[in-house]
């Protein structure tokens, strides 16, 4: 749905302290003035519970919400982006007491940690609400009074089970099903009986069902919508909304012995932060366009919050978007007990901010789970941010510097892309919260223009060819236009591009599609690359493979040219004649007739294992070979070594300094019999190498180890699962 029009951007509420806010310009992006006709957009995260340190889930939610806010700002809308801290409740009171702190001291410490994370992530929120603040207490009190005036709050007695960790009441049925234990912490549920105020949740059940059924966009993604509707088949019980057993909360109006139940307190932040009931920002921005939350709190936002808003006679938010969890590289949800937790601040210390933001947005749909891997992040960074986005920017600026004295030429640009079509497709993608699709389209557009410059080959044009200036203008104009579509995610890179082009961005809704946005004669800056290569072991191996593949392609082209001229060329099929295979060592023993030799049985994916004799006794213990995945040359002619026939050759890396000797190891996931190959060298291996031709001896001189990657010349040993490795050796040979 189209955002509602707003007459003018509203200021942040006066209660928002400047230290609790950030602005787009604070993280390097030139500000774009709102276009009144573009409407408004109010987006929120769930406020973070102030009882622990930030983790990857918080970072994921903050970045994705920030990207939504940045896109709509960049489009030209008046945007208010709210995040904050949920500071009340029994769990915080208990934790503070255990730490010998006042609850507010514990909360202050937590809030400072979340501020630090948001700053590191480049998050540009407009407001930050703390539920301990006076302005929030006033808003929550107004919410309570309004609901009470409708007859929707009454005093009763709560008797039942309470989960302290989740700060939720648990029905007898659910408690019994969980064996009266918190299934996460293992702690027993608490049996409680106390006076409590109740909210008439049951009164609004049918209205909530009707709203969800008639507004398909209200709960997203669809799987969460279906879960909520299924749960709503069971009659709702009225909700206990106050407590008397602790005091760290907002006092109930006219009955200060009670404090508000944490969810009523916390949920009301979305309107208290705007100045409910009569603040200027509240009038301008409510209802919210979207609440971005974790999928574990869908029920509270899609049932309790709508019921409360109905009681307040307020419109409901357009969408509640429940994102998935962040999993470790092993595919399991991050957990300290599993040892797969990743600290987002540690990742940001290793990688560029844009790389982190790009990966979490690009690698999974927002409604699904995200598997986080530093190797996968580095590979995307190198291939897409450097190889596609950065490559086009650098080419455009370098060609302008070389051919046009660093100034925008007067030539008319070619139309490589339909910018208007991209704008419409991007608007649809963000409208359906498909952030990954929006970035895929944007980076793909940079790739299309990269192909244009490769195809036109301006470096082969004569100096007086007017087409050369056309190519330069085409590249500059497309870089300028396309950077608008990556700026919500690539905050540093996009800002640098606009600076290099010496031209600020405009509102996307007002971006001209005529490819004449840059003023003729504008001086551009070609200095410096946007990003440095990300170096992880897997990413480095991928870069090596890609570079080698390019050289192979070039060699093939040279071979074809040489063949036409009758010149002799190297036989490209030699490598493919080698039968290099993955094997698993099933057993290993000392040779009975030679102290320096091992005799191994190795499974090479054949009906019977092969016997292999290797001279590794002096280099590694037998138990390091047992069950190891290895690489073998499987088509050598069998030869006897001190009376034992060796039926294959086990490959190892030997350090150039004469030190370490290490196995050539295939990547995880390989199985015995998997083929090891070299990109660009196709063909079937010989059944058995002819020893008279000495092919192995001929090729072995070019086998090497470079930065732990086994190679032939510059071609890495590859399998279908990835690149092989040689641990601990940066330079050496392979034997």
N, C-alpha and C positions, 0 to 999 in steps of 0.2 A: 504493500500500500504506500501511496505517496505521503511524505511527511506533511503535517499540517502547516499551513502558512502562518508566519508570525510577522507582525507589523514591524518589529525592530528587535535587534538583539537585546536581551535583558541583562542587566548587570548581575554579578554574583551577589548573593545575599550579604548584607552588611555584617552578619555574624561570622562570615568566613574570614578567618585571619589570613593575612597575606602569606604567612609562613606555611599555611596549610594548602596553598594552591600552587599550581604550575601553569604555565602558558605555553603555547606552541613555540613561541620565539625563545623560550628558556632552554630548549633543546636544539636550537640551531635552524629551525625551519622558518623562513620568512612568512609573516602573517598575511592572510588573505581576508579582506573585508567581507563580511556577510552580504549576500545579495537578498534583499527583502523578499523577492518573489520565490526564492528557493526554499523557504520554509524554515522550520526549526527541528532540532533533533536532541532529545534528552536520553542519555544512556548512562547506565550504572553498572558497577560491579556489585557483587555481594560484599558487604562490609566485612573486614577481616577480624576474626576473633582474637582478642588481645591476650592470648594465653600461651603463646609460643612463638618460635622464630618462623619467618617466612620460608616457604619451600617452593618447589618447582610448580606445583599446582597454582599457587598464588601468582607466580610470574607468568604462567600461561594465560590465566584469566585477565591479568592486568594488561598484558601486551595485546591480546585480541580485542579487548574493549577499547584500548587506546587507538588501535588501528581503525576501528569503526568510527570513533570520534574524529580522528584525523581525516579520514576520507570525507565525512560529511562537512567538516570545516573547509577542506580543500575544494569541495564541490561548490560551496558558497552559502551553506546553511548556518544559521545561528545555533550553536551547539553548547550544551551544558553536559559535562562529563563528571560524574560524581563517584567517588570512592570513599573509604573511611574505615573506622574501627568500631567494632562491637565490644563494649567494655564492661558490661554488667553480667551478673549471674553468679550462681553458687560456686561454679568451678573456678572462676577467677578469684573469688573471695578465699576459697580454700588454698589455692596455689600461692596467693600472696601471703597468707598466714604461715604456710610452710616455709616460705622464703624470708620470713620476718620483715615483710614489707607491707605498707598500706596498699590497698587495691589500686589506687590511682598511680602509685609509684610503679607497680607492675605494668599497668597500662601504658604509662609514659614510656617505659623502656621498650615495650613491644611496638608502640606507634613509631618511635624513632627508627626501629629496624625496618618497618614497612616503608617509611619515607625514604630510607637509604636505598632499598630495593627499587622503588619506583623511579628514583633519580637515576640509578644505574641502568634501568630499562628504557630510559627516555620517555617515560609516561608523562603526558601533559594533561593532567586532570584540572578541571575548572573549580572544583570544590572538594573539600575533605571534611567529612562529618565525623565527630566523635560523640558517641552516645552519652558520655559523661559531661558534655558541654551544656551550658545553661540554655542555649537556643534549641538544642534537641529536646531537652527536658520539657521546655515550653510547648514544643510541637507535639510531643508524645502525650502530654497532659491534655492538650486540645483534642487530640484523637480520642482519648479515653472519654472525655466529657461528651463529645458528640455522639459516640456509640451508646453511652449510657442514656443520653437524652432520647434516643430512639427506642429505649427499652431492651437493648441488646446485651446488657451486662447485668448480672444479678449475683447476689451473695449466696453461696452454698457451702458444702463440705466436700472436699476431694479425698477419696480413699482409693489408693491404688499404688502402682509401681512407678518409680522414677529412675531414669537413666541420667546419672550425673554428668557423664562425659558428653552426651548429646544435648543435655538440658531439655529433655523431652519426657512427657508422661507416656507410659506404655500401657496398653490395654492388657487385661488379664489373658486374653487369647494369645497376644504376641509375646507376653512375658513367659507364659507356659511353653510356647514353641521354642523360645530361646533358653529354656531351662533356667529362667529367672537370672540370667547372666547377660552382661554386655558382651556381645559376640566379638568385639574388637579388643577391648582391654582385658576381658576375662573377669572383671570385677562384678560382684553381685549387684542386682538392682536393689534400690532402696524401697521398702514398704513405707508409705506415707499416709497419714490422715490428718488433715488440717482444714481450717476454714479457708475458703478460696472464692474469689470472684470468677464467674464463668462468662464466656462470650457465647452467644447463641449461634454457633457455627451451623447447627442442624437447620436453622431457619433458612439458610441460603444455599442449601445443597442443590436443589433443583435449578436455581438461577445459575449457579456455577456450571452445572452440567450443560444447561442450555447455551451458556456463553461459549464454552469450549467447543460444543458441537456446531455452533453457527459461526464461529471465528476460527477457522483452521490454522491461522497464523499465531494464535494466542500462545500455544505451548509448542515449542520446537526443540528438537526434531520430532518427527511423527512418533517414533518409538516411545518417547517420554509422554507425549499426548495420550497414546493408547494406555500406558501404564496408569496415568492419573484417572482416566475414564473408567478403567477396570476397577480401580480401588474405590471409586465413587459409587460403585454398584452396592456397596455395603452402607447402611444408614450411618450418617455421621453422628458422633456424640458431641455435645457442647464442650467447649475448650476451657480448661482451667487456665486463667490468665494472671493469677497473682500468687505470691508466696509470703509466708510469715516467718519462715525459719531462718532467714538471713536478711540483711538490711542493705546489701550492696546492689542497689537498683534505684529506679525512679519511684518515689512514693505515690500510692494511689490517691487521687484527689479525694479529700474529705475522709480518708481512712489511712493515715500514714503508717499504721501497723503493717499494712500490706505494701509490697513492692510489685511493680508490673512484671509479669512473666516475660522472659527474655525475648521471645519471638515477637510479642506485641511491641515491646520496646524497640527491638532491632528493625523490624519491618517498617516501622513508621519513619525511619531515617530518610526514606526516599522522598517523602514530602516535607518532613521537618527541615531538611537541608535547604529546601526552596523557600522556606518561610511560611509554611502552612500555619493558619488557614488563609491569610490575606496578603502574603508577600508578593512583590512584583514578579520575582522569578517564578514563583509558583503559578501565577496567572499566565505567564509567558510559556512555560515549558511543560506543565502537566497536561495530559498524561504522558508518561514516559514512552518513548519509541520502543525501548527494549531494556529489560533487566538481564544482564549476563551473569549466570550463576553456575555452580557445579551441579552435576546431575544428582548428587546425593541430597540436595535441599529443594528438589523440584516440588514436593508436596506442599511445603510451607509457602512457596511463592505462587503456586498455581491453585491452591485451595484456601488456605488461611488468609493470605493477603487479599485475594479478590473478595472474600467474604467481608473482610474489614472495610475495604473500599466501598462495597455495596452499602454497608451500614453507614458510612460517611457520605453516601450519595455522591461519590466521585467516580469519574470514568476510569476504566481499567487500562493498564498499559497495553500497548498494541501487541507486544510479544514478550514472553519469558523464554529466553534461550538457554538451555541447559547443555553446557559443554561437557566433554568426557574427561576422564582421568589421564594423568601423565604416567606412562609406563617406563620402566627401565629398558636398557638395550636388550635385556633378556626377554622382553615382551610381557613381564609381570608388573603389576601395579607397584610403584615405588614404595618400599617399606624398609625400615631400619633392620628388621629381623631378616630380610632377604639380602641385605647388603648392597642394594642397587639404588640407593638414594643419591641424587645428584644435587648439589648446592648451586642454585642459579648464579650466585655471586662468583663462585669459583669458575663457572663456565664463562661468565662475562670477563673474567680476568685473563682468560686464554684466547677468546675469540672477539671479533669485532661486534659491537652492539647490533649493527644491521644484520649480521649473519645469524645471530640468535633470534632476532625478531622475524627474519625471513623464514627460518627453519620452522619455528613453531606455528607460523601462519600457513606456510606452504605445504607442510608434510602430511597434514591430515585435515579432513573436514572438521569444522568447529564443533559440530554435534557429536563427533566420535572421539575415541581415545587416541592419544598421541604417544607413539613410542619414541623416546628421546635417546639419541646416540650421538656422541661427539664425532664419530667417524662419518655418520650420515650427514651431520651438520656441515662438516668440513668439505665433504664431497659436493654438496649443493652449493656451498660458498664458492668453491673453485670453479665449478662447471657453469653456474648460472649468474652469480654476482660478478665474478671476474670474467669468465669466458664469454658471457653474453652481454650483460648490462655494461660492465666496465670496459669490455672490449670495444663496443660501439662508441662509447663516450670518448675513449682514448683515440680511436681511429678518426672520429670526426674532428676533434680538436687538433690532432697532429697534422691532418691533411690541410686544415684551415691555416695552420701556422706555416706549413711548407709551401702551399700554393697561393695563398691569399694574404700573406703577410700578417696572419693572425686576426684578420678582420672579416666580418660577415660580408660575403660578396653580393653584388646586385642581381645575380642570376635568379631566374624563377625555378623553384624547387620542383622536382618530379614528385608525383603522388605515389608513394610506395604502399601506403596504408590508408584506409578510410578511418580517420580519427573520430568522426561522428559515430560510426558504427561501433568503434571501440568504447566510446563514451557511453553509448546506450547499453552495450553488453556489460560494461563494468557497473553501471547503475543497477542493472538487474541482479548481478552477482551480489553486490553489497546489500541490495534489498532483500535477498533471500539468505543473507549471512554466509554466502559461499566465498569467504575470504581467500581460500586456497585457489579457487577458480579465477578470481579477479587477478591474483598475482601470476597465475599461470598464463593468462592472456597477455598481461603487461610484459612479462619477460619474453614470451613468445613473439610479441611485436618487435622487441629489440632484436631478436634473432632473425626476423624477416628482413629488417633493414641491414643487418650484418650481411645477409646473403646478397642484398642489392649491391653493396660496395664491393663484395668479392666478385660478383658477376660483371660489374662495370669496369673494374680494374683501372681506376684513375691514374695509378702510378705508371701505366703503360701509355697514357695519352700524351700527346705532344704539348709543349708549354703553351702554344698559342691556340690549343683546342678549347673553344668556349664550353664544351661539355664538361670539362674538368671543374669549372666553377659551379656548374649546375649540380654536380655530384656533391661538392662541398656544402652548398646551400641546402641540398636535400638532406644530408646527414645532420647538419646543425638544427634544422627546423624539426626533423623527426625526433632528435634527442630531446629538444626542448619540450615538445608536446608530450612525448611518452613519459618523460620524467614526472609529469603531473600524476600519472597513474601508479607510480611506484612510491611516491613520497609518503603515503600513510604508513608504509612499512620501513622503507630504507631512509630513515630520517637524516642520517649523516650524509649518505651518498647523494641523495636528492638535493640536499642543501648545497653540497659542494658543486653539483652540476649547474644549478642556477647561478651560483657565484662565478663559476668558470665561464658561463655564457654571458655574464654581466647583465642578466635580465631576470627580474623577479618572476615568480609564478603569478598566474591569474586564477580566478575561480574557475574550476573545471566546467561549470555550466556556461561560462562566458568564453571558454577557450576557442579561438578561431580555428576552423578546419581548413583554411585556405593556404596553410603552410607559409605564411608571411608574418609570423609573430615577432621575428627578430629585426631590429632596425639595421639597415644597411650601414656598414662602416663600424658597427659595434666591435670593440676590441675584446677578443676572447683570450682565455688563458689555458695553455696546453700543459702546464707544468704539473708533474706528479700523477701517480695512479690513484684510483679511488680506493682500492683494497689490496692488501698483501695476501699472498697465498697462505691458506690454512694448512698447517703441517701436523697431520696425525699419520700414523703408520699406514692405515688403510687408504687415507686420502692421498698420501704420497705415492703409494703403489698405483692407485688409479691414474694419477697425473703422469707417472712414468709410462704406463700402458698407453695412455692417449697420445703422449708425445711420440712414443715409438711407433704407434699405428700411423701417425701422420708421416713419419719418415719412411715407413714401408710403402705407403701410398705414393709418396714422391719417388721412391726407388722404382716402383712398378712403372710409373710414368716415364722415368728415365730409361728403363729397360725397353719399353715399347719404342721409344724414340731411337734407342741404340739399335734395336732389332731392324728397324726400317733402314738404318744407315749401314747395316751389316756389321756393326761392332760387336765384339764379344762381351757378354754380360755374365754376371755371377748367377749360378743356378739357384733360383729362389726355392726350389723344391727340396734342397738338401735337408733342412731342418725337419720337414714333415716326414722324412724317411726314418727318423728316430721314433721308437716306441717308448715314450716316457709315460709312466703310469704311476698312479697312487697305489701304495701298498700299506699293509699293516703287519708289523712284526709280531708273529704268533709265539715264537720262542727264540731264545738266544743262548748260546753256550760257547765256552772256549774250545777252539780247535785242539784236538788231542795231540796233534803233531807239530803245532806251531803256537807258541805263547802269544804272539802278536796278533793272532787272527781270531775273529768271532765266526761262528757258523749260525746263521739265522734261518728260520723258516718264515717266509713272507707271503701273505695272501695278496695276490695281484688280481683278484676277481675271477680266477679260473677255478675249475673243479678241484684242483689240488694245489697246495702252496708250493712255492719254489724254494730251493735251497740256495742261499747266497752266502758267499764268503767275503768278509770285509776286514781290512786291517785297522780296526778302530779300538783295539784293546788299550792302547796307550792314550787314547783321546777321550773316551767316555765309558762310564761303568755300564755293565750289562743291563742293570735295572732301568737305566734311562732309555734303553732301546725297547724293552718289553712293552708290547701293545702300542708302540708309537706309530703314528701315520708318517709315512716316508714317501720319497720319490725314487723310483728305480728306472734304469734303462733296461727294458725287458726284451730287446731283440739283439743283444750281443750273442755271439756264438759261445755256447757253454765251454768252460775251460776248467781243468783240474788244478786245484791249489793245495799242494801237499796231501794229495790223495782224495780230496773232497771236490766234487764237481760243483762249480758255482754257475747258477743258471740265470743270473741277472747281475746288474751293478747297482749298488746302493749309493746315491749321490749325497755328497757333503760339501759344505763350504769351508774353505781354509783361509784364515785371516792372512792378509798380506805381510803382517809383521811376524809371521811364524807362530803366533799364539793360538788363539781359539780354533777348534774344529767343531762345526755344528752341522746337524742334519738339515737337509733341504726339506722344509715342512710344507705340506699343502694347507690351504685355509680350512677353517672349521666347516663341517658339513660335507666334506668329501668322503667318499667310500672307496674301498679297494677296487681297482679297475678303472677308475676315472682317468681320462686322458689329460696329460699335461701338454699344452700347445703354445705356440707363439703367434701372435696376431699377424695376419698377412701371409702366413705360410700354411696353405691348405694342402690337403692330400692325405693319403693313407700311408701308414708306416710300412716299411718292408717287413716281411715275415722274419727274416734274419739278416743282419748286416753282413756283407761280404768282408771278411777281415783283410783281404788283399787290397781292397780299395781304401782302407784306413779312414773311412768317413768320420768315425768318432774322434780319431786323432786330429783330423783336419779341423773339426768344429770346436774341439775342446779348448783350444787356445783362446777362443773368443767368449768362452763361458766365464762369467764373473759375478761377484757380489758387489752391489752398490747400495749403500745405506739400507742394508738388511734385505734387499730384494735380489733374488737370483735372476741372472739375465744371460741372454745370448746377445753380445754387443750391447744394444740399448733396449732389447726386447725382453720384458719380464716373463718368467715362467708363469703361465696362466692356466687355470682350470675353470670349469663352468661356475664354480663357487667363488672365484676371485683369484687374487695373486698369491703365489707361494712366498715363503719368507725363509730367511736364515738368521736365527736369533744371534744377537751380540756382535755381529760382524758388519762393519760399515764399508770395508774394502777388502777384496780377496778374490780367490779363484774357486772353481767348482771342479771336483774330481769324483 
